[in-house]
Amino acid sequence: MRWRGSLSASAGAALLGPAAAAALAAGVAAAAVPSKTAKPKIVGSPVAGKPLFVSTCGICHVLKAAGSAGTAGPNLDRVPLAEPVVIKAITLGGASVMGQSALAKYHTRMPAYRNVLSTTQIQDIAAYVYRSTHR
């Protein structure tokens, strides 16, 4: 039997857990948050990704591990995203992984970097962000 009701935000957050609740609050699908039981394989190199993040992303994003304090984009420490979601955001632009309510909070939009960074560079940045936010 399938339940077809809806949950209040607080009840849904209690069922989802803190990481998924934070993602929902930021306008990111709960499926974008990795499961705590599954250890996903990192695609890129976190070591190679750190200097790329600092020089390319840190101006807009907060990420404690990088020492960045950007204010134009979301604080990446607050929403621990799955690596494939970070790859998609970098490749296609931030709006590709954000809901309308989250987009409305920002005056600027993260551009797509698919024509600026190589696939390897994008994967390395995503690996660094993932590793930095999932300790």
C-alpha positions as CSV (number, residue, x, y, z in Angstrom):
1,M,0.0,0.0,0.0
2,R,1.4,3.4,-0.9
3,W,0.9,6.5,1.2
4,R,-0.1,9.5,-0.9
5,G,-0.2,12.3,1.7
6,S,2.1,15.2,2.3
7,L,4.3,16.1,5.2
8,S,4.8,19.4,6.9
9,A,8.3,20.8,6.4
10,S,9.3,20.0,10.0
11,A,8.0,16.4,9.8
12,G,9.7,15.9,6.5
13,A,13.0,17.2,7.8
14,A,12.8,14.9,10.8
15,L,12.4,11.9,8.5
16,L,15.1,13.0,6.0
17,G,17.9,13.8,8.4
18,P,19.8,17.0,8.8
19,A,21.8,16.9,5.6
20,A,18.7,16.3,3.4
21,A,16.8,18.9,5.4
22,A,19.5,21.5,4.8
23,A,19.5,20.7,1.1
24,L,15.7,21.1,0.9
25,A,16.0,24.4,2.7
26,A,18.5,25.5,0.1
27,G,16.3,24.5,-2.7
28,V,18.3,21.4,-3.7
29,A,16.6,18.0,-4.2
30,A,17.0,15.6,-1.3
31,A,18.3,13.0,-3.8
32,A,21.3,15.3,-4.3
33,V,22.5,14.6,-0.8
34,P,24.5,11.4,-0.5
35,S,23.4,8.6,1.8
36,K,25.4,8.2,5.0
37,T,25.4,4.4,4.5
38,A,26.9,4.4,1.0
39,K,30.5,5.5,0.4
40,P,30.6,6.9,-3.1
41,K,33.7,6.7,-5.2
42,I,35.3,10.1,-5.7
43,V,35.7,10.8,-9.4
44,G,38.2,13.7,-9.3
45,S,41.2,14.5,-7.3
46,P,40.6,16.6,-4.2
47,V,44.3,17.6,-4.0
48,A,44.2,19.0,-7.5
49,G,40.8,20.6,-6.9
50,K,41.8,22.8,-4.0
51,P,43.8,25.4,-5.9
52,L,41.3,25.4,-8.7
53,F,38.5,26.0,-6.2
54,V,40.4,28.8,-4.4
55,S,41.1,30.6,-7.7
56,T,37.8,30.0,-9.5
57,C,35.1,29.4,-6.9
58,G,36.2,30.9,-3.6
59,I,35.4,34.5,-4.7
60,C,31.7,33.6,-4.6
61,H,31.4,30.7,-2.2
62,V,32.2,30.1,1.5
63,L,34.1,26.9,2.0
64,K,35.9,26.7,5.3
65,A,38.5,24.1,4.1
66,A,39.6,26.6,1.4
67,G,39.5,29.6,3.6
68,S,37.1,31.3,1.2
69,A,34.5,33.8,2.3
70,G,32.6,34.6,-0.9
71,T,29.1,36.1,-0.5
72,A,27.6,36.0,-4.0
73,G,26.8,32.3,-3.9
74,P,25.6,29.6,-1.4
75,N,27.7,28.7,1.6
76,L,28.9,25.2,0.5
77,D,29.6,24.2,4.1
78,R,25.9,24.4,4.9
79,V,24.6,22.1,2.1
80,P,26.8,18.9,1.7
81,L,26.0,18.0,-1.9
82,A,26.8,14.7,-3.7
83,E,29.8,15.0,-6.0
84,P,27.7,14.4,-9.2
85,V,25.5,17.4,-8.2
86,V,28.6,19.6,-7.8
87,I,29.8,18.4,-11.2
88,K,26.5,19.3,-12.7
89,A,26.4,22.8,-11.1
90,I,29.9,23.6,-12.3
91,T,29.3,22.2,-15.8
92,L,25.8,23.6,-16.4
93,G,25.6,26.5,-14.0
94,G,24.3,26.8,-10.4
95,A,20.7,27.2,-11.5
96,S,20.8,23.6,-12.9
97,V,20.7,22.2,-9.3
98,M,18.7,24.8,-7.4
99,G,15.0,25.3,-7.0
100,Q,13.2,28.6,-7.7
101,S,13.0,29.6,-4.1
102,A,16.8,29.2,-3.6
103,L,17.5,31.0,-6.9
104,A,15.4,34.0,-5.6
105,K,17.8,34.5,-2.7
106,Y,20.7,35.5,-5.0
107,H,21.2,38.5,-7.2
108,T,23.6,36.7,-9.5
109,R,23.7,33.3,-11.1
110,M,26.7,31.0,-11.3
111,P,27.6,30.6,-14.9
112,A,28.3,27.3,-16.6
113,Y,32.0,26.5,-16.7
114,R,31.9,23.7,-19.3
115,N,33.6,26.0,-21.9
116,V,36.0,27.4,-19.3
117,L,37.3,24.4,-17.4
118,S,38.2,21.0,-18.6
119,T,36.2,17.9,-17.6
120,T,39.1,16.9,-15.3
121,Q,39.3,20.3,-13.7
122,I,35.5,20.3,-13.0
123,Q,35.8,16.8,-11.5
124,D,38.7,17.8,-9.4
125,I,36.9,20.9,-8.0
126,A,33.8,18.7,-7.3
127,A,35.9,16.1,-5.5
128,Y,37.5,18.8,-3.4
129,V,34.1,20.3,-2.4
130,Y,32.7,16.9,-1.7
131,R,35.6,15.7,0.4
132,S,35.7,19.1,2.3
133,T,32.0,18.9,3.2
134,H,31.8,15.2,4.0
135,R,34.2,14.5,6.9
